[in-house]
């Protein structure tokens, strides 16, 4: 049966680590590390979901304000060119 191999940071080889109790050991150099439980999966809270909604709304409003500012600038520049305001 094929064993899963992993990179050993000490001997820099791909080896099949041996499980010894609550740790794994490299058979080539003896490097050991402890096995721990994965961190709990954190679910987003209602407050963080609400902040992300506000963040999206703020970004939309900022984009709309920027587009309006550019539109007003183009409008004034066009009117000034048509009336001969720039000489």
Secondary structure, DSSP 8 states (H G I E B T S, - for coil): -----EE-TTT-SEE--EEETTEEE-TTT--EEE-----------HHHHHHHHHHHHHHHHHHHHHHHHHHHHHHHHHHHHHHT---
